[in-house]
Amino acid sequence: MMMKRSIVFLVMIMILGEGCTSYHRMPLDPEVVAGKLAPPGMADLRIQAQRIKHPILKPVELTEEHGLSPDEAAILAVLVNPGLRAERDKRGLSTAQLYQAGILPNPDISLNWQVPTGGSTEGAVVAYGLGISYDIRALVTRGAEIDAAQAKASSVSLDVAWQEWQIAEAAKLNAYRVILLQQQLGVAKEEEDALRQNLDVVKKAVDLGDLTIINLSASRASLEKVHLSVLDIEQNLEQEHLALNRSIGFAPDYAVRLREGIELPSPESVPSAPELLTGIEERRLDLLALKMGYESQEAHVRAAILGQFPKISMGFTQARDNTNVISSGPAITISFPVFDRNQGQIAIERATRQQLFDEYRARFFDAQSELAKLRSNLDSVQREIAATQAYLPTLRRLVEAYYSALLEGNADVLTYYIARDDLIATQIALLGLQLQLVDQFVALEIAAGEYLGLAQSKEAVE
């Protein structure tokens, strides 16, 4: 009889084992890695861009044939960037942890038997013991553990969304920089071509004796100075192209086409610092993630407190001794909390909670300070741009006046070329200030946790 019951239990265990997950190898081969790094096709990306769901980012219509706008480049980065794919895997991990927290613990089954092997064995039978028990304390802390896992999953999702927002804004900034550097390069090359033609004219005039070697040297020096500016801008543009490809997730040699005639962000549309600071703790995804992380830790503290409950296992046992007397009844095992009252785990969870509280407070303070600083910087750069724009017409008139005076013999050639060099340098500096403006604007958007300009949404495109 006992053997039959033992066989039944073994069969049950084998049947339950059939539901276990089997192992499948996941090789880290170069071919597999290269395949995963390959971005989806543009047709798939268009569909994903129109269906993207994000707390801040809005759907867009990708129009690569007309060139990407900075906002389209931002969404493309969220869809393609390999680093973000790895970040999103954290969501799967937190979901698995939530699943694990909700699984009930298994009951414990014990089985033993003793075969008479010596002594007075006449009339003796095989003795056995069979018991089943369940840990009650696991049910006491289960609710708190599930709450902790749920809050942790929310925290991870918000943190991933924050990383997506930062990567998107980085790609957006790179796109704006490429556009402005292309404009800088256009201005510098235009002046370089004009000075090269001027140098040819001056050479002919020197050969004819109408101009001196001083005129030739001044013309050549001015051309070489602008040429150095062209080389410097070309280098910066190349680096920015590479940075844009990296932000999006394209190969370094991929040619990203950007749309022409893109309007730059306008500081006039940006709210004041007090307005930006209002409700920042409800907009900044990193602060929301920290808040949910803190809620998760609160649940861990509660679970640790509940963990003081004595470890109790309740069950049922049946046994037969070797005289064939069968007995059965309930069984209970209690671990008395004499030494370990879970005080160590409680201290750890409370210290972790305090650390998260202080981290949130520090991050909140830094966010406020950074936001106020960036808003002030944006105003400062805008004032510089306005002053430079007001100065340029005066400088152009001065160059024209020097040129007229030079033709009449009332000005020296060095003064004219110095003024002309100053004009081109100021034009390039204006575009450099616009670069700074874009830098500050995008940084302010990141710090504020929201769009501050007119984002190119799906509805706007339509």
C-alpha positions as CSV (number, residue, x, y, z in Angstrom):
1,M,0.0,0.0,0.0
2,M,2.8,2.4,1.0
3,M,4.7,1.7,-2.2
4,K,1.6,2.4,-4.3
5,R,1.2,5.7,-2.7
6,S,4.9,6.5,-3.2
7,I,4.6,5.7,-6.8
8,V,1.5,7.9,-7.1
9,F,3.4,10.9,-5.6
10,L,6.4,10.3,-7.9
11,V,4.2,10.2,-10.9
12,M,2.5,13.5,-9.8
13,I,5.9,15.2,-9.5
14,M,6.9,14.0,-12.9
15,I,3.7,15.3,-14.4
16,L,4.2,18.7,-12.8
17,G,7.7,18.8,-14.0
18,E,6.5,18.6,-17.6
19,G,5.3,22.2,-17.3
20,C,8.8,23.5,-16.6
21,T,10.5,25.7,-19.1
22,S,13.3,24.1,-21.2
23,Y,16.7,25.7,-21.9
24,H,17.4,27.2,-25.3
25,R,20.9,28.6,-26.1
26,M,21.1,32.2,-27.3
27,P,24.5,32.5,-29.0
28,L,26.3,35.8,-29.1
29,D,27.6,35.4,-32.7
30,P,28.8,38.3,-34.8
31,E,26.2,37.5,-37.5
32,V,23.4,37.7,-34.9
33,V,24.7,40.9,-33.4
34,A,25.1,42.5,-36.8
35,G,21.5,41.5,-37.7
36,K,20.2,43.0,-34.5
37,L,22.1,46.3,-35.1
38,A,20.6,46.7,-38.6
39,P,17.8,49.3,-38.4
40,P,14.3,48.4,-39.6
41,G,13.3,49.4,-43.1
42,M,12.1,53.0,-43.7
43,A,8.5,51.7,-44.5
44,D,8.4,50.0,-41.0
45,L,9.9,53.1,-39.4
46,R,7.2,55.4,-41.0
47,I,4.5,53.2,-39.4
48,Q,6.2,53.1,-36.0
49,A,6.7,56.9,-36.1
50,Q,3.0,57.4,-36.6
51,R,2.1,55.0,-33.8
52,I,4.7,55.9,-31.2
53,K,3.4,56.2,-27.6
54,H,5.4,58.2,-25.2
55,P,4.7,60.6,-22.3
56,I,6.3,63.5,-24.1
57,L,7.2,62.6,-27.7
58,K,4.4,62.9,-30.3
59,P,3.8,60.9,-33.5
60,V,5.3,62.3,-36.7
61,E,5.1,61.6,-40.4
62,L,8.6,60.7,-41.6
63,T,9.3,62.5,-44.9
64,E,12.8,61.4,-45.7
65,E,12.4,62.1,-49.4
66,H,12.0,65.8,-48.5
67,G,14.7,65.7,-45.8
68,L,14.2,65.1,-42.1
69,S,13.2,67.8,-39.7
70,P,14.9,67.9,-36.3
71,D,11.7,66.6,-34.7
72,E,11.6,63.7,-37.2
73,A,15.3,62.9,-36.5
74,A,14.4,62.9,-32.8
75,I,11.6,60.3,-33.3
76,L,13.8,58.3,-35.6
77,A,16.5,58.1,-32.9
78,V,13.9,56.6,-30.4
79,L,13.0,53.9,-33.0
80,V,16.5,53.0,-34.1
81,N,19.1,53.8,-31.5
82,P,20.7,50.5,-30.3
83,G,21.3,51.8,-26.8
84,L,17.6,52.4,-26.3
85,R,16.8,48.8,-27.3
86,A,19.0,47.7,-24.5
87,E,17.3,50.1,-22.1
88,R,13.9,48.8,-23.1
89,D,15.0,45.3,-22.1
90,K,14.8,46.6,-18.5
91,R,11.1,46.7,-18.9
92,G,11.0,43.0,-19.6
93,L,13.1,42.4,-16.5
94,S,10.8,44.4,-14.3
95,T,7.8,42.7,-15.7
96,A,9.4,39.3,-14.9
97,Q,10.1,40.5,-11.4
98,L,6.5,41.5,-11.0
99,Y,5.4,38.1,-12.3
100,Q,7.8,36.4,-9.8
101,A,6.4,38.5,-6.9
102,G,2.9,37.3,-7.6
103,I,3.8,33.6,-7.7
104,L,2.6,31.7,-4.6
105,P,5.2,29.6,-2.9
106,N,5.1,25.8,-3.4
107,P,3.9,23.4,-0.7
108,D,6.4,21.1,0.9
109,I,5.9,17.4,0.6
110,S,7.9,14.9,2.7
111,L,7.9,11.2,2.4
112,N,10.0,8.6,4.2
113,W,9.8,4.9,5.0
114,Q,11.8,2.5,7.2
115,V,12.3,-1.1,6.3
116,P,12.9,-3.5,9.2
117,T,16.4,-4.9,8.7
118,G,17.4,-6.5,12.0
119,G,16.4,-7.5,15.5
120,S,13.0,-9.0,16.3
121,T,11.2,-8.4,13.0
122,E,8.5,-11.0,13.3
123,G,5.2,-9.4,12.4
124,A,6.9,-6.0,11.6
125,V,5.8,-4.1,8.5
126,V,7.5,-1.3,6.6
127,A,7.0,2.0,8.4
128,Y,6.4,5.2,6.5
129,G,5.7,8.8,7.0
130,L,3.9,11.2,4.7
131,G,3.4,14.9,5.2
132,I,2.4,18.1,3.4
133,S,3.0,21.6,4.7
134,Y,2.8,25.2,3.6
135,D,4.7,28.3,4.7
136,I,2.1,30.8,6.0
137,R,4.5,33.7,6.4
138,A,4.9,33.9,2.6
139,L,1.3,34.9,2.3
140,V,1.7,37.7,5.0
141,T,4.4,39.6,2.9
142,R,3.0,38.7,-0.5
143,G,0.8,41.8,-0.9
144,A,3.6,44.2,0.0
145,E,6.1,42.4,-2.3
146,I,3.6,42.7,-5.2
147,D,3.1,46.4,-4.5
148,A,6.9,46.9,-4.5
149,A,7.3,45.1,-7.8
150,Q,4.4,47.0,-9.4
151,A,5.9,50.4,-8.3
152,K,9.4,49.2,-9.5
153,A,8.0,48.3,-12.9
154,S,6.4,51.8,-13.2
155,S,9.7,53.3,-12.2
156,V,11.6,51.4,-14.8
157,S,9.2,52.3,-17.5
158,L,9.4,56.0,-16.6
159,D,13.2,55.8,-16.5
160,V,13.3,54.2,-19.9
161,A,11.0,56.9,-21.2
162,W,13.4,59.5,-19.8
163,Q,16.3,57.9,-21.6
164,E,14.3,58.0,-24.8
165,W,13.5,61.7,-24.3
166,Q,17.2,62.5,-23.8
167,I,18.3,60.5,-26.9
168,A,15.6,62.1,-29.0
169,E,16.6,65.6,-27.9
170,A,20.3,64.8,-28.6
171,A,19.4,63.8,-32.2
172,K,17.3,66.9,-32.5
173,L,20.2,69.1,-31.3
174,N,22.6,67.4,-33.7
175,A,20.2,68.0,-36.6
176,Y,19.9,71.7,-35.8
177,R,23.7,71.9,-35.5
178,V,24.2,70.3,-38.9
179,I,21.8,72.8,-40.4
180,L,23.5,75.8,-38.8
181,L,27.0,74.6,-39.6
182,Q,25.9,74.1,-43.3
183,Q,24.8,77.8,-43.2
184,Q,28.1,78.8,-41.7
185,L,29.9,76.9,-44.4
186,G,27.9,78.5,-47.1
187,V,28.6,82.0,-45.8
188,A,32.4,81.2,-45.4
189,K,32.6,79.6,-48.9
190,E,30.8,82.5,-50.5
191,E,33.3,84.9,-49.1
192,E,36.2,82.7,-50.0
193,D,35.0,82.6,-53.6
194,A,34.7,86.4,-53.6
195,L,38.1,86.9,-52.1
196,R,39.7,84.4,-54.6
197,Q,38.2,86.3,-57.5
198,N,39.4,89.5,-55.9
199,L,42.9,88.1,-55.6
200,D,43.0,87.3,-59.3
201,V,41.9,90.9,-60.1
202,V,44.5,92.3,-57.7
203,K,47.2,90.1,-59.3
204,K,46.4,91.5,-62.7
205,A,46.4,95.0,-61.4
206,V,49.8,94.5,-59.8
207,D,51.2,93.2,-63.1
208,L,49.9,96.3,-64.8
209,G,51.4,98.5,-62.1
210,D,48.0,99.9,-61.0
211,L,48.4,98.3,-57.5
212,T,51.3,97.6,-55.2
213,I,52.6,94.4,-53.6
214,I,51.0,95.5,-50.4
215,N,47.6,95.2,-52.0
216,L,48.4,91.7,-53.2
217,S,49.7,90.6,-49.8
218,A,46.6,92.0,-48.0
219,S,44.3,90.3,-50.5
220,R,46.1,87.0,-50.1
221,A,46.2,87.2,-46.3
222,S,42.4,87.9,-46.2
223,L,41.7,84.9,-48.5
224,E,43.9,82.5,-46.4
225,K,42.2,83.6,-43.2
226,V,38.7,82.8,-44.6
227,H,40.0,79.5,-46.0
228,L,41.1,78.5,-42.5
229,S,37.6,79.3,-41.3
230,V,36.2,77.1,-44.1
231,L,38.4,74.2,-43.0
232,D,37.4,74.6,-39.4
233,I,33.7,74.7,-40.2
234,E,34.0,71.6,-42.5
235,Q,35.7,69.7,-39.7
236,N,33.0,70.6,-37.2
237,L,30.3,69.8,-39.7
238,E,31.8,66.3,-40.3
239,Q,31.9,65.6,-36.6
240,E,28.3,66.8,-36.2
241,H,27.2,64.5,-39.1
242,L,28.9,61.6,-37.3
243,A,27.2,62.6,-34.0
244,L,23.8,62.8,-35.7
245,N,24.2,59.3,-37.2
246,R,25.3,57.9,-33.8
247,S,22.3,59.6,-32.0
248,I,19.9,58.1,-34.5
249,G,21.6,54.7,-34.7
250,F,22.7,54.8,-38.3
251,A,26.1,53.7,-39.6
252,P,28.8,56.4,-39.7
253,D,28.8,56.5,-43.5
254,Y,25.0,56.8,-43.8
255,A,24.0,60.1,-45.4
256,V,21.2,61.6,-43.4
257,R,19.3,64.2,-45.5
258,L,17.9,67.1,-43.6
259,R,15.2,69.4,-44.7
260,E,16.1,72.9,-45.9
261,G,14.5,76.1,-44.6
262,I,14.0,74.8,-41.1
263,E,12.9,77.5,-38.7
264,L,15.0,77.8,-35.6
265,P,13.4,77.7,-32.1
266,S,12.2,81.0,-30.9
267,P,12.8,82.1,-27.3
268,E,9.7,84.2,-27.4
269,S,7.6,81.0,-27.2
270,V,9.4,79.9,-24.0
271,P,7.6,80.4,-20.7
272,S,9.3,82.3,-17.9
273,A,11.4,80.6,-15.3
274,P,8.6,80.6,-12.6
275,E,6.2,79.1,-15.1
276,L,8.6,76.4,-16.1
277,L,9.3,75.6,-12.4
278,T,5.6,75.1,-11.7
279,G,4.7,71.4,-11.7
280,I,8.2,70.3,-12.8
281,E,8.0,67.3,-10.4
282,E,5.0,66.1,-12.4
283,R,6.6,66.6,-15.8
284,R,10.2,65.4,-15.4
285,L,10.1,61.7,-16.1
286,D,13.3,61.1,-14.1
287,L,11.7,62.6,-11.0
288,L,8.5,60.6,-11.6
289,A,10.7,57.5,-11.9
290,L,12.5,58.3,-8.6
291,K,9.1,58.9,-7.0
292,M,7.8,55.5,-8.1
293,G,11.1,53.9,-7.0
294,Y,10.6,55.5,-3.6
295,E,7.0,54.0,-3.5
296,S,8.5,50.6,-4.3
297,Q,11.0,50.9,-1.4
298,E,8.1,51.9,0.9
299,A,6.5,48.6,0.1
300,H,9.8,46.8,0.7
301,V,9.9,48.4,4.2
302,R,6.4,47.3,4.8
303,A,7.3,43.8,3.7
304,A,10.3,43.8,6.0
305,I,8.1,44.8,9.0
306,L,5.6,42.1,8.1
307,G,8.5,39.7,7.9
308,Q,8.7,39.9,11.7
309,F,5.8,37.5,11.7
310,P,7.0,34.1,12.9
311,K,7.7,31.5,10.3
312,I,4.8,29.2,10.5
313,S,4.3,26.1,8.4
314,M,1.0,24.3,8.6
315,G,0.1,21.0,7.1
316,F,-1.1,17.4,7.5
317,T,0.8,14.2,8.3
318,Q,0.1,10.5,8.1
319,A,2.4,7.8,9.4
320,R,2.5,4.1,10.0
321,D,4.9,2.5,12.4
322,N,6.4,-1.0,12.0
323,T,3.6,-2.5,14.1
324,N,1.1,-1.4,11.5
325,V,-0.4,1.3,13.6
326,I,-1.5,4.2,11.3
327,S,-1.8,7.7,12.7
328,S,-2.7,11.0,11.0
329,G,-3.4,14.6,11.9
330,P,-2.5,18.3,11.5
331,A,1.1,19.5,11.8
332,I,2.4,22.9,12.6
333,T,6.0,24.2,12.8
334,I,6.8,27.6,14.4
335,S,10.1,29.4,14.3
336,F,10.3,31.5,17.4
337,P,11.9,34.9,16.7
338,V,14.3,34.8,19.7
339,F,17.4,36.1,17.9
340,D,16.4,37.0,14.3
341,R,13.4,39.2,14.3
342,N,14.1,40.4,10.8
343,Q,15.7,43.5,12.4
344,G,18.6,43.5,10.0
345,Q,16.5,43.5,6.9
346,I,14.2,46.2,8.4
347,A,17.3,48.4,9.0
348,I,18.5,47.8,5.4
349,E,15.2,48.6,3.9
350,R,14.8,51.8,6.0
351,A,18.3,53.0,5.1
352,T,17.6,52.4,1.4
353,R,14.4,54.3,1.7
354,Q,16.2,57.3,3.3
355,Q,18.8,57.2,0.5
356,L,16.1,57.3,-2.1
357,F,14.4,60.2,-0.3
358,D,17.6,62.2,-0.2
359,E,18.4,61.3,-3.9
360,Y,14.9,62.6,-5.0
361,R,15.3,65.8,-3.0
362,A,18.8,66.4,-4.5
363,R,17.6,65.7,-8.0
364,F,14.6,68.0,-7.5
365,F,16.8,70.8,-6.3
366,D,19.2,70.3,-9.2
367,A,16.4,70.3,-11.7
368,Q,15.1,73.6,-10.3
369,S,18.5,75.2,-10.4
370,E,19.4,73.9,-13.8
371,L,16.1,75.1,-15.2
372,A,16.5,78.6,-13.9
373,K,20.1,78.8,-15.2
374,L,19.2,77.6,-18.7
375,R,16.3,80.0,-18.9
376,S,18.6,82.9,-18.0
377,N,21.3,81.7,-20.5
378,L,18.7,81.6,-23.2
379,D,17.8,85.2,-22.6
380,S,21.4,86.2,-22.5
381,V,22.2,84.5,-25.9
382,Q,19.1,86.1,-27.4
383,R,20.3,89.5,-26.4
384,E,23.7,88.8,-27.9
385,I,22.1,87.7,-31.2
386,A,19.9,90.9,-31.3
387,A,23.0,93.1,-30.7
388,T,25.0,91.3,-33.4
389,Q,22.1,91.6,-35.9
390,A,21.9,95.3,-35.2
391,Y,25.6,95.7,-35.6
392,L,25.9,93.9,-39.0
393,P,24.2,96.6,-41.1
394,T,26.6,99.2,-39.7
395,L,29.6,97.0,-40.4
396,R,28.4,96.4,-44.0
397,R,28.1,100.2,-44.5
398,L,31.6,100.7,-43.1
399,V,33.1,98.1,-45.5
400,E,31.3,99.8,-48.4
401,A,32.6,103.2,-47.3
402,Y,36.2,101.9,-46.9
403,Y,36.0,100.3,-50.4
404,S,34.8,103.6,-51.9
405,A,37.5,105.5,-50.1
406,L,40.1,103.0,-51.3
407,L,39.1,103.5,-54.9
408,E,39.4,107.2,-54.4
409,G,42.7,106.9,-52.7
410,N,41.5,108.1,-49.4
411,A,42.0,104.8,-47.4
412,D,44.7,102.3,-47.2
413,V,44.2,98.7,-48.4
414,L,44.9,97.1,-45.0
415,T,42.2,99.0,-43.3
416,Y,39.7,97.9,-45.9
417,Y,40.6,94.2,-45.6
418,I,40.6,94.4,-41.8
419,A,37.0,95.7,-42.0
420,R,36.0,93.1,-44.5
421,D,37.5,90.3,-42.3
422,D,35.6,91.7,-39.4
423,L,32.4,91.6,-41.4
424,I,32.7,87.9,-42.4
425,A,33.8,87.0,-38.8
426,T,30.8,88.7,-37.4
427,Q,28.5,86.9,-39.9
428,I,30.0,83.6,-38.8
429,A,29.8,84.6,-35.2
430,L,26.1,85.3,-35.6
431,L,25.5,81.8,-36.8
432,G,27.7,80.6,-33.9
433,L,25.4,82.4,-31.5
434,Q,22.4,80.8,-33.1
435,L,24.1,77.5,-32.4
436,Q,24.4,78.5,-28.8
437,L,20.8,79.4,-28.8
438,V,19.7,76.0,-30.1
439,D,22.0,74.3,-27.5
440,Q,20.4,76.3,-24.7
441,F,16.9,75.8,-26.0
442,V,17.2,72.0,-26.3
443,A,18.9,71.7,-22.9
444,L,16.0,73.8,-21.5
445,E,13.5,71.4,-23.1
446,I,15.3,68.4,-21.5
447,A,15.4,70.1,-18.1
448,A,11.7,71.2,-18.4
449,G,10.6,67.7,-19.5
450,E,8.3,69.1,-22.2
451,Y,8.3,70.6,-25.7
452,L,8.8,74.3,-25.6
453,G,8.6,75.1,-29.3
454,L,6.2,74.0,-32.0
455,A,6.9,70.3,-32.3
456,Q,6.1,68.8,-35.7
457,S,3.3,66.5,-34.8
458,K,1.4,64.2,-37.1
459,E,-1.5,66.6,-37.1
460,A,0.8,69.5,-38.0
461,V,2.2,67.6,-41.0
462,E,-1.3,66.7,-42.2
